[in-house]
Amino acid sequence: MGRARVGVLAPVGGGIGRTLRLSEAPSKARMLLIAVTVIAGILFTWCVLSHRLARWSITAPIAMMVAGIALTSGSDPPLVFDFGDMAGFEHAVEVVLALLLFVDATEVPKGVIRRERSVVLRLLGGALPLTLAAAFLTALAFFPDQPGWVLAVLATVVVPLDLAPTAAVIRDKRIPARLRDVLNVEGGLNDGIVSPVFLLCVAAAVESHTASDDYAEAVLDAVGAAAWALGAGSLVGYVSGWLLRRSWARGWTQPAATRLAVLSVPIAAYTLSAFLGGNGFVASFVAGVCIAPALRHLPKDAVVMTDDLVTLLTLALWFLFGQLVNDEFWDGFHVSVILYGLLAVTLVRMVPVMLVLIGTDVSLPDRLFLGWMGPRGVTSVVFGLLAALELPAAGGGDFISRVMVITVMVSIVLHGLSSEPVGRLYARRRHSSPPPEPEPRGVA
């Protein structure tokens, strides 16, 4: 992934609980402490100014990404991590993704699914597979020298949605509530559906670089891991939801305890699935889907603690993403990668969405909005990091990382800059629409 440097913070001396003092720390550790202080200061500053910064579409992920770019740039930056050599980094990234998928699954508004069933099914059951296919075929045209399975992995990396970088759109009252609700549902379920496909493609891509090339075994292993994940997630989700619902109804628990209990659910699903040989983050997503009905009978803030933790962890990932941006720009620009990223966040999604929504009551401008507003974010970052860790550098790992970084950056620029103009267009459209004609009164 470009430059390979490590900023390490280690305690001075061997005693447990020994405090690291700046006067004793090596210069690199001292710079690291300063960098962490600056990061915390940037986050705090954004928090106290979040409402005003929202007017310029400056969200927390964008602020942390900029901080990451600033603090990891140059020939001797204060804070740089070598992702490939960090012990446990892969599992840490998976846990972050597991918590994120769990929260996404629990926050999907069920009323919207019932009300907009046709549109949601078309987007997830029709547009999503077509988008994956379009991303793969476009990659095949731009990168013919790359193996097919590597391009399949790339398609699963660049397709998942993340509404966090453009959260202002979801809160913008000028945009019809129906469209914002549909985007919320799609964003909550999209990444969880793509996850098993991503794992299957990664397994096949890894197998393609071995001497045996036994794709059947790789596919069977991936399917088996998905099955164990489905079982573990369903068991933990249903049982936890049943126990929590009855405990709350009988007055055996308290609101603070329910928040802790909900936080423990994705962790239990992840670890149980890993123990059984399944995939942890898929199990956490399934657990979120299964526990969601029970959460409606718990306090409204039951998921708040988990949601806040996910927010904090994903902001840390956005900071790390800033280093990836520096690494890619350090290595120079690749026109084909930029063009692919541009197509991946525009036509690759827009065309399938426009096609599958033909014949529905969604108007043409609204179909264009749903097709356009498909920002990429932390799910693509996590998938890209996992793919880079699983695949050797010569086997496509660096390539996938490079394309992921450019695609997410293009998405942040395009979708971030367009969110306010889109809101103004809808406001102008609403004001220019003639008022509805009054219904004729019945004759007495």
Secondary structure, DSSP 8 states (H G I E B T S, - for coil): -----------SSSSTT----TTTS-HHHHHHHHHHHHHHHHHHHHHHTHHHHGGGT--HHHHHHHHHHHHT-SSS-S----TTTSTTHHHHHHHHHHHHHHHHHHTS-HHHHHHTHHHHHHIIIIIHHHHHHHHHHHHHHH-TTS-HHHHHHHHHHHS----GGGHHHHH-TTS-HHHHHHHHHHHHHHHHHHHHHHHHHHHHHHHTTSSS--HHHHHHHHHHHHHHHHHHHHHHHHHHHHHHHHHHHTT-S-HHHHHHHHHHHHHHHHHHHHHHTS-HHHHHHHHHHHHHHHHTTS-TTTTHHHHHHHHHHHHHHHHHHHHHHHHHHHT---HHHHHHHHHHTTHHHHHHHHHHTTTSS--HHHHHHHHH-----HHHHHHHHHHHHHS-GGGTHHHHHHHHHHHHHHHHHHHHHHHHHHHHHHHHHHHHS-----------
